[in-house]
Each structure stands twice: as structure tokens, then as C-alpha cells.
Amino acid sequence: MKGKKGYLKRKVWVIFGALSVFVFVFMVKYVVFSLGVSDSHLIRFMSAEFLVCLVIAVSLFVVVVVRKLKEIKAEEQYEHIKRTKSVSENGTNECQSCGNRQVAEADKSCKICGIKFLGRLN
Ligand SMILES: [Zn+2]
């Protein structure tokens, strides 16, 4: 399955991206504090900056989660369709996994690819 490796790669990049946002925010705070600036305006500005970064990070996280859930749902639908038999134009049953048209009405599994049928498509 080629999607597994790509998924792990993307996951690593998302974690790296989120971490770099937080590292950047804390680095800015560290640099400003090490300069000895303790102006209340500056602290207010930094708090606002931190909140903006937090909102961006959370919304990116939500986008990633929603996309992942959609991907899982699509994968489930695809797996279900693959495990059905459908009636082709000339009235025979067809396996949706391998395209075998020699599937009898009573068959519980495909004789060619061995997949177990969950139901029919139409
Ligand atoms: Zn088959």
C-alpha cells in the first residue's frame, strides 16, 4: 500500500510545522526578554501575536483533522464498493474488485480474486 508511507511523511511535516510555529513564538519572546525590554505595550503586543499564532495553529490542525476524516470515509466507501457485485448490461453479475463477470447470483465470494461479497451495488 503506497499511501501509508506518504501519510507518515505528511504527518511528520505537520508535526514539524506546528512545532516550528511554537518554537518561533518562544524564540521571539526569549529574544525580547533577553534584550531587557519590559514595556507593557510590548507584552500586550506579544500576547496578541501569541494568540494569532495559536489561532493559526489550531485552524491548521482542524483542517488537517477534517481532511483526514474525509480521506478515511472515502477509503471506507471505496472498500465497500470493491466488495460488492453489480449487474452488468447483459444481465450477469460482475465482481467490482477484479471485473470477473462469471459471478452467480448465489455466490458469496469471487472465484477469481476470492473477495467476499458484502452485498450488491445496484
Ligand atoms: Zn473478483
Backbone and ligand atoms as CSV (ligand in chain L), in Angstrom:
chain,resi,resn,atom,element,x,y,z
A,1,MET,N,N,0.855,-1.199,0.000
A,1,MET,CA,C,0.000,0.000,0.000
A,1,MET,C,C,0.891,1.249,0.000
A,2,LYS,N,N,0.785,2.064,-1.052
A,2,LYS,CA,C,1.729,3.174,-1.182
A,2,LYS,C,C,1.322,4.390,-0.344
A,3,GLY,N,N,0.047,4.458,0.052
A,3,GLY,CA,C,-0.444,5.605,0.813
A,3,GLY,C,C,0.125,5.700,2.216
A,4,LYS,N,N,0.511,4.562,2.785
A,4,LYS,CA,C,0.979,4.508,4.172
A,4,LYS,C,C,2.231,5.367,4.385
A,5,LYS,N,N,3.203,5.191,3.480
A,5,LYS,CA,C,4.473,5.913,3.608
A,5,LYS,C,C,4.253,7.428,3.440
A,6,GLY,N,N,3.416,7.778,2.415
A,6,GLY,CA,C,3.107,9.189,2.170
A,6,GLY,C,C,2.394,9.819,3.350
A,7,TYR,N,N,1.496,9.036,3.985
A,7,TYR,CA,C,0.740,9.527,5.141
A,7,TYR,C,C,1.693,9.828,6.293
A,8,LEU,N,N,2.647,8.920,6.565
A,8,LEU,CA,C,3.613,9.126,7.645
A,8,LEU,C,C,4.469,10.349,7.372
A,9,LYS,N,N,4.866,10.502,6.095
A,9,LYS,CA,C,5.688,11.646,5.694
A,9,LYS,C,C,4.937,12.951,5.966
A,10,ARG,N,N,3.636,12.990,5.571
A,10,ARG,CA,C,2.812,14.179,5.771
A,10,ARG,C,C,2.631,14.461,7.255
A,11,LYS,N,N,2.430,13.386,8.050
A,11,LYS,CA,C,2.238,13.516,9.491
A,11,LYS,C,C,3.476,14.164,10.125
A,12,VAL,N,N,4.663,13.695,9.708
A,12,VAL,CA,C,5.912,14.237,10.227
A,12,VAL,C,C,6.008,15.720,9.891
A,13,TRP,N,N,5.618,16.101,8.667
A,13,TRP,CA,C,5.683,17.503,8.244
A,13,TRP,C,C,4.702,18.373,9.019
A,14,VAL,N,N,3.509,17.843,9.308
A,14,VAL,CA,C,2.514,18.610,10.076
A,14,VAL,C,C,3.043,18.852,11.483
A,15,ILE,N,N,3.604,17.808,12.112
A,15,ILE,CA,C,4.156,17.947,13.466
A,15,ILE,C,C,5.317,18.942,13.446
A,16,PHE,N,N,6.194,18.833,12.452
A,16,PHE,CA,C,7.329,19.742,12.314
A,16,PHE,C,C,6.849,21.185,12.152
A,17,GLY,N,N,5.809,21.388,11.315
A,17,GLY,CA,C,5.260,22.727,11.089
A,17,GLY,C,C,4.687,23.330,12.355
A,18,ALA,N,N,3.888,22.529,13.091
A,18,ALA,CA,C,3.273,23.012,14.331
A,18,ALA,C,C,4.353,23.339,15.362
A,19,LEU,N,N,5.359,22.476,15.476
A,19,LEU,CA,C,6.452,22.716,16.428
A,19,LEU,C,C,7.213,23.985,16.072
A,20,SER,N,N,7.455,24.195,14.762
A,20,SER,CA,C,8.228,25.368,14.356
A,20,SER,C,C,7.482,26.662,14.654
A,21,VAL,N,N,6.146,26.638,14.576
A,21,VAL,CA,C,5.344,27.813,14.938
A,21,VAL,C,C,5.575,28.154,16.406
A,22,PHE,N,N,5.502,27.137,17.282
A,22,PHE,CA,C,5.674,27.382,18.715
A,22,PHE,C,C,7.119,27.771,19.043
A,23,VAL,N,N,8.082,27.115,18.397
A,23,VAL,CA,C,9.490,27.454,18.625
A,23,VAL,C,C,9.737,28.905,18.230
A,24,PHE,N,N,9.136,29.328,17.105
A,24,PHE,CA,C,9.288,30.706,16.643
A,24,PHE,C,C,8.726,31.693,17.668
A,25,VAL,N,N,7.513,31.402,18.162
A,25,VAL,CA,C,6.872,32.292,19.145
A,25,VAL,C,C,7.734,32.408,20.401
A,26,PHE,N,N,8.231,31.259,20.912
A,26,PHE,CA,C,9.020,31.309,22.144
A,26,PHE,C,C,10.393,31.940,21.911
A,27,MET,N,N,10.940,31.770,20.709
A,27,MET,CA,C,12.219,32.402,20.382
A,27,MET,C,C,12.078,33.912,20.391
A,28,VAL,N,N,10.976,34.405,19.796
A,28,VAL,CA,C,10.719,35.850,19.774
A,28,VAL,C,C,10.625,36.365,21.203
A,29,LYS,N,N,9.885,35.637,22.062
A,29,LYS,CA,C,9.743,36.051,23.467
A,29,LYS,C,C,11.114,36.063,24.157
A,30,TYR,N,N,11.906,35.020,23.920
A,30,TYR,CA,C,13.220,34.905,24.569
A,30,TYR,C,C,14.124,36.064,24.161
A,31,VAL,N,N,14.141,36.362,22.846
A,31,VAL,CA,C,14.998,37.442,22.337
A,31,VAL,C,C,14.581,38.774,22.949
A,32,VAL,N,N,13.258,39.036,22.977
A,32,VAL,CA,C,12.755,40.305,23.505
A,32,VAL,C,C,13.079,40.436,24.991
A,33,PHE,N,N,12.882,39.344,25.770
A,33,PHE,CA,C,13.173,39.393,27.207
A,33,PHE,C,C,14.666,39.515,27.480
A,34,SER,N,N,15.490,38.874,26.648
A,34,SER,CA,C,16.940,38.942,26.861
A,34,SER,C,C,17.474,40.338,26.549
A,35,LEU,N,N,16.719,41.112,25.755
A,35,LEU,CA,C,17.114,42.500,25.489
A,35,LEU,C,C,16.787,43.397,26.679
A,36,GLY,N,N,16.024,42.861,27.631
A,36,GLY,CA,C,15.703,43.624,28.832
A,36,GLY,C,C,14.533,44.568,28.656
A,37,VAL,N,N,13.773,44.395,27.598
A,37,VAL,CA,C,12.613,45.255,27.375
A,37,VAL,C,C,11.431,44.706,28.156
A,38,SER,N,N,10.848,45.506,29.031
A,38,SER,CA,C,9.690,45.032,29.794
A,38,SER,C,C,8.561,46.044,29.705
A,39,ASP,N,N,8.389,46.608,28.550
A,39,ASP,CA,C,7.324,47.584,28.321
A,39,ASP,C,C,5.977,46.874,28.273
A,40,SER,N,N,4.973,47.416,28.930
A,40,SER,CA,C,3.673,46.742,28.978
A,40,SER,C,C,3.010,46.680,27.602
A,41,HIS,N,N,3.308,47.688,26.756
A,41,HIS,CA,C,2.785,47.675,25.391
A,41,HIS,C,C,3.347,46.507,24.607
A,42,LEU,N,N,4.659,46.288,24.829
A,42,LEU,CA,C,5.339,45.211,24.116
A,42,LEU,C,C,4.780,43.855,24.537
A,43,ILE,N,N,4.540,43.709,25.836
A,43,ILE,CA,C,3.991,42.443,26.358
A,43,ILE,C,C,2.594,42.209,25.788
A,44,ARG,N,N,1.796,43.299,25.716
A,44,ARG,CA,C,0.458,43.179,25.149
A,44,ARG,C,C,0.536,42.760,23.675
A,45,PHE,N,N,1.471,43.395,22.946
A,45,PHE,CA,C,1.662,43.058,21.535
A,45,PHE,C,C,2.065,41.588,21.387
A,46,MET,N,N,2.967,41.120,22.280
A,46,MET,CA,C,3.434,39.735,22.192
A,46,MET,C,C,2.316,38.751,22.508
A,47,SER,N,N,1.459,39.120,23.479
A,47,SER,CA,C,0.320,38.255,23.806
A,47,SER,C,C,-0.615,38.131,22.609
A,48,ALA,N,N,-0.853,39.267,21.946
A,48,ALA,CA,C,-1.704,39.258,20.759
A,48,ALA,C,C,-1.074,38.395,19.677
A,49,GLU,N,N,0.241,38.531,19.500
A,49,GLU,CA,C,0.963,37.747,18.499
A,49,GLU,C,C,0.852,36.247,18.810
A,50,PHE,N,N,1.007,35.921,20.099
A,50,PHE,CA,C,0.897,34.525,20.515
A,50,PHE,C,C,-0.499,33.980,20.227
A,51,LEU,N,N,-1.523,34.794,20.523
A,51,LEU,CA,C,-2.908,34.368,20.269
A,51,LEU,C,C,-3.143,34.129,18.787
A,52,VAL,N,N,-2.615,35.054,17.944
A,52,VAL,CA,C,-2.774,34.902,16.490
A,52,VAL,C,C,-2.122,33.600,16.033
A,53,CYS,N,N,-0.901,33.337,16.519
A,53,CYS,CA,C,-0.193,32.108,16.168
A,53,CYS,C,C,-0.978,30.884,16.623
A,54,LEU,N,N,-1.556,30.981,17.829
A,54,LEU,CA,C,-2.333,29.875,18.376
A,54,LEU,C,C,-3.556,29.598,17.508
A,55,VAL,N,N,-4.258,30.686,17.101
A,55,VAL,CA,C,-5.443,30.542,16.252
A,55,VAL,C,C,-5.049,29.892,14.925
A,56,ILE,N,N,-3.927,30.345,14.322
A,56,ILE,CA,C,-3.457,29.769,13.056
A,56,ILE,C,C,-3.150,28.286,13.239
A,57,ALA,N,N,-2.422,27.952,14.318
A,57,ALA,CA,C,-2.042,26.560,14.558
A,57,ALA,C,C,-3.273,25.680,14.751
A,58,VAL,N,N,-4.257,26.185,15.543
A,58,VAL,CA,C,-5.466,25.397,15.815
A,58,VAL,C,C,-6.271,25.207,14.533
A,59,SER,N,N,-6.408,26.287,13.720
A,59,SER,CA,C,-7.203,26.151,12.498
A,59,SER,C,C,-6.522,25.212,11.503
A,60,LEU,N,N,-5.187,25.254,11.430
A,60,LEU,CA,C,-4.468,24.318,10.564
A,60,LEU,C,C,-4.689,22.885,11.041
A,61,PHE,N,N,-4.658,22.698,12.361
A,61,PHE,CA,C,-4.880,21.380,12.940
A,61,PHE,C,C,-6.279,20.878,12.579
A,62,VAL,N,N,-7.291,21.773,12.688
A,62,VAL,CA,C,-8.668,21.391,12.359
A,62,VAL,C,C,-8.764,20.995,10.891
A,63,VAL,N,N,-8.116,21.776,9.998
A,63,VAL,CA,C,-8.140,21.462,8.564
A,63,VAL,C,C,-7.541,20.081,8.319
A,64,VAL,N,N,-6.415,19.805,8.981
A,64,VAL,CA,C,-5.750,18.510,8.804
A,64,VAL,C,C,-6.647,17.369,9.279
A,65,VAL,N,N,-7.304,17.566,10.447
A,65,VAL,CA,C,-8.167,16.520,11.004
A,65,VAL,C,C,-9.361,16.275,10.080
A,66,VAL,N,N,-10.000,17.374,9.582
A,66,VAL,CA,C,-11.170,17.238,8.705
A,66,VAL,C,C,-10.779,16.504,7.427
A,67,ARG,N,N,-9.634,16.877,6.850
A,67,ARG,CA,C,-9.175,16.213,5.621
A,67,ARG,C,C,-8.915,14.739,5.859
A,68,LYS,N,N,-8.323,14.424,7.005
A,68,LYS,CA,C,-8.013,13.031,7.332
A,68,LYS,C,C,-9.299,12.221,7.482
A,69,LEU,N,N,-10.322,12.821,8.148
A,69,LEU,CA,C,-11.598,12.125,8.327
A,69,LEU,C,C,-12.270,11.871,6.987
A,70,LYS,N,N,-12.213,12.876,6.071
A,70,LYS,CA,C,-12.787,12.718,4.731
A,70,LYS,C,C,-12.095,11.591,3.982
A,71,GLU,N,N,-10.760,11.556,4.120
A,71,GLU,CA,C,-9.948,10.527,3.462
A,71,GLU,C,C,-10.348,9.134,3.955
A,72,ILE,N,N,-10.527,9.011,5.289
A,72,ILE,CA,C,-10.904,7.721,5.881
A,72,ILE,C,C,-12.281,7.297,5.367
A,73,LYS,N,N,-13.225,8.266,5.277
A,73,LYS,CA,C,-14.580,7.961,4.814
A,73,LYS,C,C,-14.563,7.495,3.356
A,74,ALA,N,N,-13.794,8.216,2.512
A,74,ALA,CA,C,-13.688,7.853,1.097
A,74,ALA,C,C,-13.078,6.460,0.940
A,75,GLU,N,N,-12.074,6.175,1.754
A,75,GLU,CA,C,-11.412,4.867,1.719
A,75,GLU,C,C,-12.405,3.759,2.086
A,76,GLU,N,N,-13.228,4.025,3.115
A,76,GLU,CA,C,-14.232,3.042,3.558
A,76,GLU,C,C,-15.247,2.786,2.451
A,77,GLN,N,N,-15.711,3.884,1.788
A,77,GLN,CA,C,-16.688,3.749,0.697
A,77,GLN,C,C,-16.094,2.930,-0.446
A,78,TYR,N,N,-14.822,3.224,-0.770
A,78,TYR,CA,C,-14.141,2.510,-1.849
A,78,TYR,C,C,-14.027,1.027,-1.522
A,79,GLU,N,N,-13.648,0.733,-0.266
A,79,GLU,CA,C,-13.510,-0.664,0.164
A,79,GLU,C,C,-14.850,-1.388,0.092
A,80,HIS,N,N,-15.945,-0.659,0.444
A,80,HIS,CA,C,-17.266,-1.275,0.412
A,80,HIS,C,C,-17.680,-1.569,-1.026
A,81,ILE,N,N,-17.460,-0.600,-1.937
A,81,ILE,CA,C,-17.837,-0.791,-3.345
A,81,ILE,C,C,-17.056,-1.959,-3.944
A,82,LYS,N,N,-15.789,-2.052,-3.560
A,82,LYS,CA,C,-14.936,-3.134,-4.072
A,82,LYS,C,C,-15.481,-4.514,-3.685
A,83,ARG,N,N,-16.195,-4.553,-2.560
A,83,ARG,CA,C,-16.693,-5.827,-2.039
A,83,ARG,C,C,-18.159,-6.069,-2.409
A,84,THR,N,N,-18.592,-5.524,-3.551
A,84,THR,CA,C,-19.960,-5.763,-3.994
A,84,THR,C,C,-19.948,-6.391,-5.374
A,85,LYS,N,N,-21.085,-6.966,-5.732
A,85,LYS,CA,C,-21.247,-7.413,-7.116
A,85,LYS,C,C,-22.343,-6.570,-7.734
A,86,SER,N,N,-22.207,-6.288,-9.034
A,86,SER,CA,C,-23.214,-5.472,-9.699
A,86,SER,C,C,-23.685,-6.180,-10.954
A,87,VAL,N,N,-24.871,-5.814,-11.413
A,87,VAL,CA,C,-25.414,-6.407,-12.634
A,87,VAL,C,C,-24.918,-5.592,-13.821
A,88,SER,N,N,-24.227,-6.270,-14.746
A,88,SER,CA,C,-23.743,-5.574,-15.934
A,88,SER,C,C,-24.836,-5.519,-17.002
A,89,GLU,N,N,-24.550,-4.875,-18.146
A,89,GLU,CA,C,-25.561,-4.631,-19.194
A,89,GLU,C,C,-26.245,-5.920,-19.672
A,90,ASN,N,N,-25.457,-7.018,-19.815
A,90,ASN,CA,C,-26.072,-8.257,-20.323
A,90,ASN,C,C,-26.664,-9.143,-19.223
A,91,GLY,N,N,-26.883,-8.576,-18.051
A,91,GLY,CA,C,-27.615,-9.283,-17.009
A,91,GLY,C,C,-26.797,-10.193,-16.113
A,92,THR,N,N,-25.483,-10.279,-16.341
A,92,THR,CA,C,-24.662,-11.130,-15.480
A,92,THR,C,C,-24.134,-10.312,-14.296
A,93,ASN,N,N,-23.738,-11.015,-13.260
A,93,ASN,CA,C,-23.167,-10.339,-12.098
A,93,ASN,C,C,-21.681,-10.118,-12.312
A,94,GLU,N,N,-21.204,-8.966,-11.862
A,94,GLU,CA,C,-19.796,-8.631,-12.033
A,94,GLU,C,C,-19.146,-8.322,-10.690
A,95,CYS,N,N,-17.948,-8.888,-10.476
A,95,CYS,CA,C,-17.176,-8.595,-9.270
A,95,CYS,C,C,-16.557,-7.207,-9.426
A,96,GLN,N,N,-16.782,-6.328,-8.440
A,96,GLN,CA,C,-16.258,-4.959,-8.532
A,96,GLN,C,C,-14.769,-4.869,-8.204
A,97,SER,N,N,-14.232,-5.975,-7.676
A,97,SER,CA,C,-12.807,-5.961,-7.320
A,97,SER,C,C,-11.927,-6.310,-8.510
A,98,CYS,N,N,-12.301,-7.367,-9.261
A,98,CYS,CA,C,-11.427,-7.811,-10.367
A,98,CYS,C,C,-12.108,-7.741,-11.724
A,99,GLY,N,N,-13.419,-7.497,-11.767
A,99,GLY,CA,C,-14.117,-7.395,-13.046
A,99,GLY,C,C,-14.585,-8.722,-13.600
A,100,ASN,N,N,-14.499,-9.780,-12.826
A,100,ASN,CA,C,-14.963,-11.103,-13.239
A,100,ASN,C,C,-16.475,-11.087,-13.452
A,101,ARG,N,N,-16.930,-11.510,-14.662
A,101,ARG,CA,C,-18.366,-11.482,-14.969
A,101,ARG,C,C,-19.026,-12.842,-14.826
A,102,GLN,N,N,-18.267,-13.815,-14.356
A,102,GLN,CA,C,-18.817,-15.161,-14.186
A,102,GLN,C,C,-19.288,-15.389,-12.749
A,103,VAL,N,N,-19.864,-14.354,-12.134
A,103,VAL,CA,C,-20.330,-14.464,-10.752
A,103,VAL,C,C,-21.800,-14.853,-10.753
A,104,ALA,N,N,-22.107,-15.961,-10.078
A,104,ALA,CA,C,-23.500,-16.412,-9.995
A,104,ALA,C,C,-24.236,-15.620,-8.913
A,105,GLU,N,N,-25.574,-15.602,-9.025
A,105,GLU,CA,C,-26.405,-14.849,-8.074
A,105,GLU,C,C,-26.169,-15.309,-6.639
A,106,ALA,N,N,-25.954,-16.626,-6.446
A,106,ALA,CA,C,-25.832,-17.189,-5.090
A,106,ALA,C,C,-24.407,-17.134,-4.544
A,107,ASP,N,N,-23.436,-16.748,-5.377
A,107,ASP,CA,C,-22.033,-16.756,-4.929
A,107,ASP,C,C,-21.808,-15.806,-3.766
A,108,LYS,N,N,-21.131,-16.318,-2.725
A,108,LYS,CA,C,-20.811,-15.475,-1.560
A,108,LYS,C,C,-19.430,-14.825,-1.716
A,109,SER,N,N,-18.599,-15.421,-2.605
A,109,SER,CA,C,-17.278,-14.846,-2.857
A,109,SER,C,C,-16.902,-15.020,-4.326
A,110,CYS,N,N,-15.908,-14.241,-4.773
A,110,CYS,CA,C,-15.481,-14.287,-6.171
A,110,CYS,C,C,-14.563,-15.494,-6.390
A,111,LYS,N,N,-14.788,-16.220,-7.517
A,111,LYS,CA,C,-13.969,-17.404,-7.804
A,111,LYS,C,C,-12.582,-17.016,-8.313
A,112,ILE,N,N,-12.433,-15.816,-8.840
A,112,ILE,CA,C,-11.142,-15.382,-9.400
A,112,ILE,C,C,-10.257,-14.739,-8.324
A,113,CYS,N,N,-10.768,-13.698,-7.666
A,113,CYS,CA,C,-9.924,-12.982,-6.702
A,113,CYS,C,C,-10.192,-13.399,-5.250
A,114,GLY,N,N,-11.268,-14.138,-5.007
A,114,GLY,CA,C,-11.525,-14.674,-3.670
A,114,GLY,C,C,-12.128,-13.685,-2.690
A,115,ILE,N,N,-12.493,-12.489,-3.170
A,115,ILE,CA,C,-13.042,-11.476,-2.261
A,115,ILE,C,C,-14.451,-11.880,-1.804
A,116,LYS,N,N,-14.761,-11.656,-0.536
A,116,LYS,CA,C,-16.098,-11.985,-0.005
A,116,LYS,C,C,-17.032,-10.815,-0.260
A,117,PHE,N,N,-18.206,-11.111,-0.868
A,117,PHE,CA,C,-19.148,-10.035,-1.183
A,117,PHE,C,C,-19.947,-9.603,0.037
A,118,LEU,N,N,-20.071,-8.286,0.213
A,118,LEU,CA,C,-20.872,-7.742,1.323
A,118,LEU,C,C,-22.313,-7.490,0.862
A,119,GLY,N,N,-22.507,-7.326,-0.422
A,119,GLY,CA,C,-23.849,-7.058,-0.947
A,119,GLY,C,C,-23.753,-6.751,-2.430
A,120,ARG,N,N,-24.782,-6.068,-2.919
A,120,ARG,CA,C,-24.724,-5.680,-4.327
A,120,ARG,C,C,-24.809,-4.170,-4.477
A,121,LEU,N,N,-24.243,-3.705,-5.596
A,121,LEU,CA,C,-24.138,-2.265,-5.829
A,121,LEU,C,C,-25.458,-1.693,-6.342
A,122,ASN,N,N,-26.146,-2.458,-7.234
A,122,ASN,CA,C,-27.416,-1.956,-7.786
A,122,ASN,C,C,-28.442,-3.060,-7.919
L,1,ZN,ZN,ZN,-13.225,-10.884,-8.174
